[in-house]
């Protein structure tokens, strides 16, 4: 009798439909997704793969990028979590979507950045439910992260990580004292075309500084609604005269903490004489792999840098 009951329970389990729910993604699409997905494929490494990894989601594959040795690596997730393609599968190379390879992975959920994959929404949706994420829509990064966590059934994990972050944030805020109310400019400098990019929302780089109470410069308010950044000419370098300037560099492109100074020397000669942050040695340049992805691990790294700086 007991064996019959066990067999019947197994049959019911197999026959029962998987629980599902409707999710509205960042493109406004209503998508029916598994309540607890078990085979997630990420089509963006340093946004979606990083977040999925930190949330302990059942991630089976990610896009990768060719490394200097020719082998693909997972940008951001490699630096923050040591994630490699020895642990998960390669879904495609960045910019070269391989739909057949993705199909062969048998995902039950695909997550993709809308800026890269909007044109392939229908094809991806024919493989598995597909959610489009937009990291550049102007919303605060941790709000976007919370959206993503809810989509994949990891809201509780996100809330626990956020609570730990808030605790660490309070400690650093206390140690900074009145300095936390000073101004900052988050920028990128392009030494090739002579432009500056004003960053309104830029992963944990801007999130942590805002949460600590640092003030944004007025020019940040000129970034168009629904966007996260704005380019200006080098002749407007005076608009970034803040108490602190923060930026990032890309190691794989030969970038170093010195890159911003070399680029500013090239496009805005004499900047060091009239920018407060330069005179007071309050320019921080960090690896983009660590502080552009939205992650609590990256936030912790930035908090440690700020706590140990002379600012």
Secondary structure as a PSIPRED ss2 file (coil, helix, strand):
# PSIPRED VFORMAT (PSIPRED V4.0)

   1 X C   1.000  0.000  0.000
   2 X H   0.000  1.000  0.000
   3 X H   0.000  1.000  0.000
   4 X H   0.000  1.000  0.000
   5 X H   0.000  1.000  0.000
   6 X H   0.000  1.000  0.000
   7 X H   0.000  1.000  0.000
   8 X H   0.000  1.000  0.000
   9 X H   0.000  1.000  0.000
  10 X H   0.000  1.000  0.000
  11 X H   0.000  1.000  0.000
  12 X H   0.000  1.000  0.000
  13 X H   0.000  1.000  0.000
  14 X H   0.000  1.000  0.000
  15 X H   0.000  1.000  0.000
  16 X C   1.000  0.000  0.000
  17 X C   1.000  0.000  0.000
  18 X C   1.000  0.000  0.000
  19 X C   1.000  0.000  0.000
  20 X E   0.000  0.000  1.000
  21 X E   0.000  0.000  1.000
  22 X E   0.000  0.000  1.000
  23 X E   0.000  0.000  1.000
  24 X E   0.000  0.000  1.000
  25 X C   1.000  0.000  0.000
  26 X C   1.000  0.000  0.000
  27 X C   1.000  0.000  0.000
  28 X C   1.000  0.000  0.000
  29 X C   1.000  0.000  0.000
  30 X E   0.000  0.000  1.000
  31 X E   0.000  0.000  1.000
  32 X E   0.000  0.000  1.000
  33 X E   0.000  0.000  1.000
  34 X E   0.000  0.000  1.000
  35 X C   1.000  0.000  0.000
  36 X C   1.000  0.000  0.000
  37 X C   1.000  0.000  0.000
  38 X C   1.000  0.000  0.000
  39 X C   1.000  0.000  0.000
  40 X E   0.000  0.000  1.000
  41 X E   0.000  0.000  1.000
  42 X E   0.000  0.000  1.000
  43 X C   1.000  0.000  0.000
  44 X C   1.000  0.000  0.000
  45 X H   0.000  1.000  0.000
  46 X H   0.000  1.000  0.000
  47 X H   0.000  1.000  0.000
  48 X H   0.000  1.000  0.000
  49 X H   0.000  1.000  0.000
  50 X H   0.000  1.000  0.000
  51 X H   0.000  1.000  0.000
  52 X H   0.000  1.000  0.000
  53 X H   0.000  1.000  0.000
  54 X H   0.000  1.000  0.000
  55 X C   1.000  0.000  0.000
  56 X C   1.000  0.000  0.000
  57 X C   1.000  0.000  0.000
  58 X C   1.000  0.000  0.000
  59 X E   0.000  0.000  1.000
  60 X E   0.000  0.000  1.000
  61 X E   0.000  0.000  1.000
  62 X E   0.000  0.000  1.000
  63 X E   0.000  0.000  1.000
  64 X E   0.000  0.000  1.000
  65 X E   0.000  0.000  1.000
  66 X E   0.000  0.000  1.000
  67 X C   1.000  0.000  0.000
  68 X C   1.000  0.000  0.000
  69 X C   1.000  0.000  0.000
  70 X C   1.000  0.000  0.000
  71 X C   1.000  0.000  0.000
  72 X E   0.000  0.000  1.000
  73 X E   0.000  0.000  1.000
  74 X C   1.000  0.000  0.000
  75 X C   1.000  0.000  0.000
  76 X C   1.000  0.000  0.000
  77 X H   0.000  1.000  0.000
  78 X H   0.000  1.000  0.000
  79 X H   0.000  1.000  0.000
  80 X H   0.000  1.000  0.000
  81 X H   0.000  1.000  0.000
  82 X C   1.000  0.000  0.000
  83 X C   1.000  0.000  0.000
  84 X C   1.000  0.000  0.000
  85 X C   1.000  0.000  0.000
  86 X C   1.000  0.000  0.000
  87 X C   1.000  0.000  0.000
  88 X C   1.000  0.000  0.000
  89 X E   0.000  0.000  1.000
  90 X E   0.000  0.000  1.000
  91 X E   0.000  0.000  1.000
  92 X E   0.000  0.000  1.000
  93 X E   0.000  0.000  1.000
  94 X C   1.000  0.000  0.000
  95 X C   1.000  0.000  0.000
  96 X E   0.000  0.000  1.000
  97 X C   1.000  0.000  0.000
  98 X C   1.000  0.000  0.000
  99 X H   0.000  1.000  0.000
 100 X H   0.000  1.000  0.000
 101 X H   0.000  1.000  0.000
 102 X H   0.000  1.000  0.000
 103 X H   0.000  1.000  0.000
 104 X H   0.000  1.000  0.000
 105 X C   1.000  0.000  0.000
 106 X C   1.000  0.000  0.000
 107 X C   1.000  0.000  0.000
 108 X C   1.000  0.000  0.000
 109 X E   0.000  0.000  1.000
 110 X E   0.000  0.000  1.000
 111 X E   0.000  0.000  1.000
 112 X E   0.000  0.000  1.000
 113 X E   0.000  0.000  1.000
 114 X H   0.000  1.000  0.000
 115 X H   0.000  1.000  0.000
 116 X H   0.000  1.000  0.000
 117 X H   0.000  1.000  0.000
 118 X H   0.000  1.000  0.000
 119 X H   0.000  1.000  0.000
 120 X H   0.000  1.000  0.000
 121 X H   0.000  1.000  0.000
 122 X H   0.000  1.000  0.000
 123 X H   0.000  1.000  0.000
 124 X H   0.000  1.000  0.000
 125 X H   0.000  1.000  0.000
 126 X C   1.000  0.000  0.000
 127 X C   1.000  0.000  0.000
 128 X C   1.000  0.000  0.000
 129 X C   1.000  0.000  0.000
 130 X E   0.000  0.000  1.000
 131 X E   0.000  0.000  1.000
 132 X E   0.000  0.000  1.000
 133 X E   0.000  0.000  1.000
 134 X C   1.000  0.000  0.000
 135 X C   1.000  0.000  0.000
 136 X C   1.000  0.000  0.000
 137 X C   1.000  0.000  0.000
 138 X C   1.000  0.000  0.000
 139 X C   1.000  0.000  0.000
 140 X C   1.000  0.000  0.000
 141 X H   0.000  1.000  0.000
 142 X H   0.000  1.000  0.000
 143 X H   0.000  1.000  0.000
 144 X H   0.000  1.000  0.000
 145 X H   0.000  1.000  0.000
 146 X H   0.000  1.000  0.000
 147 X H   0.000  1.000  0.000
 148 X H   0.000  1.000  0.000
 149 X H   0.000  1.000  0.000
 150 X H   0.000  1.000  0.000
 151 X H   0.000  1.000  0.000
 152 X C   1.000  0.000  0.000
 153 X C   1.000  0.000  0.000
 154 X C   1.000  0.000  0.000
 155 X H   0.000  1.000  0.000
 156 X H   0.000  1.000  0.000
 157 X H   0.000  1.000  0.000
 158 X H   0.000  1.000  0.000
 159 X H   0.000  1.000  0.000
 160 X H   0.000  1.000  0.000
 161 X H   0.000  1.000  0.000
 162 X H   0.000  1.000  0.000
 163 X H   0.000  1.000  0.000
 164 X H   0.000  1.000  0.000
 165 X H   0.000  1.000  0.000
 166 X H   0.000  1.000  0.000
 167 X H   0.000  1.000  0.000
 168 X H   0.000  1.000  0.000
 169 X H   0.000  1.000  0.000
 170 X H   0.000  1.000  0.000
 171 X H   0.000  1.000  0.000
 172 X H   0.000  1.000  0.000
 173 X H   0.000  1.000  0.000
 174 X H   0.000  1.000  0.000
 175 X H   0.000  1.000  0.000
 176 X H   0.000  1.000  0.000
 177 X H   0.000  1.000  0.000
 178 X H   0.000  1.000  0.000
 179 X H   0.000  1.000  0.000
 180 X H   0.000  1.000  0.000
 181 X H   0.000  1.000  0.000
 182 X C   1.000  0.000  0.000
 183 X E   0.000  0.000  1.000
 184 X E   0.000  0.000  1.000
 185 X E   0.000  0.000  1.000
 186 X E   0.000  0.000  1.000
 187 X E   0.000  0.000  1.000
 188 X E   0.000  0.000  1.000
 189 X E   0.000  0.000  1.000
 190 X E   0.000  0.000  1.000
 191 X C   1.000  0.000  0.000
 192 X C   1.000  0.000  0.000
 193 X C   1.000  0.000  0.000
 194 X C   1.000  0.000  0.000
 195 X E   0.000  0.000  1.000
 196 X E   0.000  0.000  1.000
 197 X E   0.000  0.000  1.000
 198 X E   0.000  0.000  1.000
 199 X E   0.000  0.000  1.000
 200 X C   1.000  0.000  0.000
 201 X C   1.000  0.000  0.000
 202 X C   1.000  0.000  0.000
 203 X H   0.000  1.000  0.000
 204 X H   0.000  1.000  0.000
 205 X H   0.000  1.000  0.000
 206 X H   0.000  1.000  0.000
 207 X H   0.000  1.000  0.000
 208 X H   0.000  1.000  0.000
 209 X H   0.000  1.000  0.000
 210 X H   0.000  1.000  0.000
 211 X H   0.000  1.000  0.000
 212 X H   0.000  1.000  0.000
 213 X C   1.000  0.000  0.000
 214 X C   1.000  0.000  0.000
 215 X E   0.000  0.000  1.000
 216 X E   0.000  0.000  1.000
 217 X C   1.000  0.000  0.000
 218 X H   0.000  1.000  0.000
 219 X H   0.000  1.000  0.000
 220 X H   0.000  1.000  0.000
 221 X H   0.000  1.000  0.000
 222 X H   0.000  1.000  0.000
 223 X C   1.000  0.000  0.000
 224 X C   1.000  0.000  0.000
 225 X C   1.000  0.000  0.000
 226 X C   1.000  0.000  0.000
 227 X C   1.000  0.000  0.000
 228 X C   1.000  0.000  0.000
 229 X E   0.000  0.000  1.000
 230 X E   0.000  0.000  1.000
 231 X E   0.000  0.000  1.000
 232 X E   0.000  0.000  1.000
 233 X E   0.000  0.000  1.000
 234 X H   0.000  1.000  0.000
 235 X H   0.000  1.000  0.000
 236 X H   0.000  1.000  0.000
 237 X H   0.000  1.000  0.000
 238 X H   0.000  1.000  0.000
 239 X H   0.000  1.000  0.000
 240 X H   0.000  1.000  0.000
 241 X C   1.000  0.000  0.000
 242 X C   1.000  0.000  0.000
 243 X C   1.000  0.000  0.000
 244 X E   0.000  0.000  1.000
 245 X E   0.000  0.000  1.000
 246 X E   0.000  0.000  1.000
 247 X E   0.000  0.000  1.000
 248 X E   0.000  0.000  1.000
 249 X E   0.000  0.000  1.000
 250 X C   1.000  0.000  0.000
 251 X H   0.000  1.000  0.000
 252 X H   0.000  1.000  0.000
 253 X H   0.000  1.000  0.000
 254 X C   1.000  0.000  0.000
 255 X C   1.000  0.000  0.000
 256 X C   1.000  0.000  0.000
 257 X C   1.000  0.000  0.000
 258 X C   1.000  0.000  0.000
 259 X H   0.000  1.000  0.000
 260 X H   0.000  1.000  0.000
 261 X H   0.000  1.000  0.000
 262 X H   0.000  1.000  0.000
 263 X H   0.000  1.000  0.000
 264 X H   0.000  1.000  0.000
 265 X H   0.000  1.000  0.000
 266 X H   0.000  1.000  0.000
 267 X H   0.000  1.000  0.000
 268 X C   1.000  0.000  0.000
 269 X C   1.000  0.000  0.000
 270 X C   1.000  0.000  0.000
 271 X H   0.000  1.000  0.000
 272 X H   0.000  1.000  0.000
 273 X H   0.000  1.000  0.000
 274 X H   0.000  1.000  0.000
 275 X C   1.000  0.000  0.000
 276 X H   0.000  1.000  0.000
 277 X H   0.000  1.000  0.000
 278 X H   0.000  1.000  0.000
 279 X H   0.000  1.000  0.000
 280 X C   1.000  0.000  0.000
 281 X C   1.000  0.000  0.000
 282 X C   1.000  0.000  0.000
 283 X E   0.000  0.000  1.000
 284 X E   0.000  0.000  1.000
 285 X E   0.000  0.000  1.000
 286 X E   0.000  0.000  1.000
 287 X E   0.000  0.000  1.000
 288 X H   0.000  1.000  0.000
 289 X H   0.000  1.000  0.000
 290 X H   0.000  1.000  0.000
 291 X H   0.000  1.000  0.000
 292 X C   1.000  0.000  0.000
 293 X C   1.000  0.000  0.000
 294 X C   1.000  0.000  0.000
 295 X C   1.000  0.000  0.000
 296 X H   0.000  1.000  0.000
 297 X H   0.000  1.000  0.000
 298 X H   0.000  1.000  0.000
 299 X H   0.000  1.000  0.000
 300 X H   0.000  1.000  0.000
 301 X H   0.000  1.000  0.000
 302 X H   0.000  1.000  0.000
 303 X H   0.000  1.000  0.000
 304 X H   0.000  1.000  0.000
 305 X H   0.000  1.000  0.000
 306 X H   0.000  1.000  0.000
 307 X H   0.000  1.000  0.000
 308 X H   0.000  1.000  0.000
 309 X C   1.000  0.000  0.000
 310 X C   1.000  0.000  0.000
 311 X C   1.000  0.000  0.000
